[in-house]
Every structure is written in structure tokens, then in C-alpha cells.
Amino acid sequence: MSADRTVSPYLAFAIALCSLAFLAQSHAISAAAPAAELVAHLEQQLGLSERQVRGALGALLVFARERLPQPQFDELASRMPNADQIMQAVKLQGVVTRPLDDLDDYEETLSSLGIGRPLAEQFAPAVVDWLGAAGYSKERDMLAGVLH
């Protein structure tokens, strides 16, 4: 009795589908990990609480959204943890209550999170530095452009 060594097209298709699902899941996990690392990095580097970091990131994203074309902003926001939710939260919490016209306005909004100057002046550059160190040079350049 000889074994048939051909793989049915259905089995091959199922294997290919499983492989794609695995790759998609591992990509989603690896994309979420850097975002969580950003929050932890900023907490440690700047001595801020998670709430302060998420609030400052939300305000920074609102500031960037006002200055970038939508496709560029979407790309930048994809590197931030829960970007849409934290932008909404900073508005609901009263951190961002008006358009942020310039970098001074952005840094001023951080005072409602207990982040005063000069620490507020260090936050956005720390995010830019992290993006570059994490290999997100395109996003780093977009954010750096917004800050100048």
C-alpha cells in the first residue's frame, strides 16, 4: 500500500490561511508592544505617571492632528497607544479645551495634568527621540516638523 504524497488543494489553502492569520496576529502584537514601550519609557525618563503620559500624548496628538494632513496623522497616530481614545479623553477631561495654536499652547495645556515647565518643554522632544530610537524615522520626522 503506497501513501499518496500529494497535498489536496483544500489542505494547502487551509495551511496558507493559517500562516497568514499567524503573521497578521504576530504583526499586531509587535505593533502594540512599541506603543506600550513608549508610555513606559516616558514614565521612567520624565518621572511622570501613566495618566500624565497618556494625557500629554493625547494633547500632543491633538496638536499634531491640527497641523498634519490626515494620511500623515494616521500614520503617526498608529505608533501611539490608543491614539483615538486618549485624544477623546483629553477633551472630555478638560485637558484640551480649545485649538492649540502653537507649541506654547500645547505646553500650557499640560499644566492641567500637573506637568509644569520646564518638564512640559521636554515631553514632545522625548517622544520625537523615542520614535527615532525605535526605528520610526518617518513618524519622527513628521512630528519634529510639527514642533518647529
C-alpha positions as CSV (number, residue, x, y, z in Angstrom):
1,M,0.0,0.0,0.0
2,S,1.6,3.3,-1.1
3,A,0.9,6.6,0.6
4,D,-0.4,9.4,-1.6
5,R,2.2,12.2,-1.2
6,T,0.1,15.0,-2.9
7,V,-1.4,17.6,-0.8
8,S,-5.0,18.4,-1.6
9,P,-5.7,21.9,-2.7
10,Y,-8.1,22.4,0.2
11,L,-5.4,21.4,2.7
12,A,-2.8,23.7,1.0
13,F,-5.3,26.5,1.2
14,A,-6.0,25.9,4.8
15,I,-2.3,25.9,5.7
16,A,-1.8,29.1,3.7
17,L,-4.7,30.7,5.5
18,C,-3.4,29.7,8.9
19,S,0.0,31.0,8.1
20,L,-1.5,34.4,7.0
21,A,-3.5,34.6,10.2
22,F,-0.5,33.8,12.3
23,L,1.6,36.5,10.5
24,A,-1.2,39.1,10.9
25,Q,-1.6,38.3,14.6
26,S,2.2,38.5,15.3
27,H,2.4,41.8,13.4
28,A,-0.5,43.2,15.5
29,I,1.2,42.1,18.7
30,S,4.6,43.6,17.6
31,A,2.8,46.9,16.7
32,A,1.2,47.1,20.1
33,A,4.3,46.4,22.0
34,P,6.3,49.5,20.9
35,A,3.3,51.7,21.8
36,A,3.3,50.3,25.4
37,E,7.1,50.8,25.5
38,L,6.6,54.5,24.6
39,V,4.4,55.1,27.7
40,A,6.7,53.2,30.0
41,H,9.8,54.9,28.6
42,L,8.3,58.4,29.1
43,E,7.1,57.5,32.6
44,Q,10.6,56.4,33.5
45,Q,12.6,59.2,31.7
46,L,10.4,62.1,32.8
47,G,9.2,60.7,36.1
48,L,5.5,61.0,35.2
49,S,2.6,58.8,36.0
50,E,0.9,56.8,33.3
51,R,-2.1,59.1,33.5
52,Q,0.1,62.1,32.9
53,V,1.9,60.4,30.0
54,R,-1.3,59.4,28.3
55,G,-2.8,62.9,28.8
56,A,0.3,64.6,27.4
57,L,0.4,62.2,24.5
58,G,-3.3,62.9,23.8
59,A,-2.7,66.6,23.8
60,L,0.3,66.2,21.6
61,L,-1.7,64.1,19.1
62,V,-4.5,66.8,19.1
63,F,-1.8,69.4,18.4
64,A,-0.3,67.3,15.6
65,R,-3.7,66.5,14.1
66,E,-4.4,70.2,13.6
67,R,-1.2,70.5,11.6
68,L,-0.8,67.3,9.5
69,P,-2.7,66.0,6.5
70,Q,-5.0,63.1,7.5
71,P,-2.9,60.3,6.0
72,Q,0.3,61.5,7.7
73,F,-1.5,62.0,11.0
74,D,-3.0,58.5,10.8
75,E,0.5,57.0,10.3
76,L,1.9,59.0,13.2
77,A,-1.1,58.1,15.5
78,S,-0.6,54.4,14.7
79,R,2.6,54.5,16.7
80,M,0.8,55.9,19.8
81,P,-1.1,53.7,22.3
82,N,-4.9,54.0,21.8
83,A,-4.5,57.3,20.0
84,D,-8.2,57.9,19.3
85,Q,-9.2,57.1,22.8
86,I,-6.6,59.3,24.5
87,M,-7.4,62.3,22.2
88,Q,-11.1,61.9,23.1
89,A,-10.2,61.6,26.8
90,V,-8.1,64.7,27.0
91,K,-11.0,66.7,25.5
92,L,-13.5,65.1,27.9
93,Q,-11.2,65.7,30.9
94,G,-10.7,69.3,30.0
95,V,-7.0,69.0,29.2
96,V,-7.6,70.3,25.7
97,T,-10.4,72.8,25.7
98,R,-9.6,74.9,22.6
99,P,-7.4,74.7,19.5
100,L,-3.7,74.6,20.2
101,D,-2.3,77.4,18.1
102,D,1.4,76.9,18.9
103,L,3.8,74.9,20.9
104,D,3.4,77.2,23.9
105,D,-0.4,76.5,23.9
106,Y,0.4,72.8,23.9
107,E,2.8,73.0,26.8
108,E,0.4,75.2,28.7
109,T,-2.3,72.5,28.4
110,L,0.0,70.1,30.2
111,S,-0.3,72.2,33.4
112,S,-3.8,70.7,34.0
113,L,-2.0,67.3,34.2
114,G,0.4,68.6,36.8
115,I,3.2,68.9,34.3
116,G,4.7,72.4,34.5
117,R,7.6,74.0,32.8
118,P,10.4,73.1,32.2
119,L,9.2,69.5,32.2
120,A,6.4,70.3,29.7
121,E,9.0,71.6,27.3
122,Q,10.8,68.2,27.4
123,F,7.8,66.0,26.7
124,A,7.4,66.4,22.9
125,P,11.2,66.2,22.2
126,A,11.3,63.0,24.3
127,V,8.5,61.5,22.1
128,V,10.5,62.5,18.9
129,D,13.6,60.9,20.3
130,W,11.8,57.7,21.2
131,L,10.3,57.5,17.7
132,G,13.7,57.8,16.2
133,A,15.3,55.3,18.5
134,A,12.5,52.8,17.9
135,G,13.2,53.0,14.1
136,Y,10.2,55.1,13.2
137,S,12.2,57.7,11.4
138,K,9.3,58.8,9.1
139,E,7.0,59.4,12.1
140,R,9.8,61.1,14.0
141,D,10.3,63.5,11.1
142,M,6.6,64.2,10.8
143,L,6.3,65.0,14.5
144,A,9.6,67.0,14.5
145,G,8.2,69.1,11.6
146,V,5.1,69.9,13.5
147,L,7.1,71.0,16.5
148,H,9.2,73.6,14.6
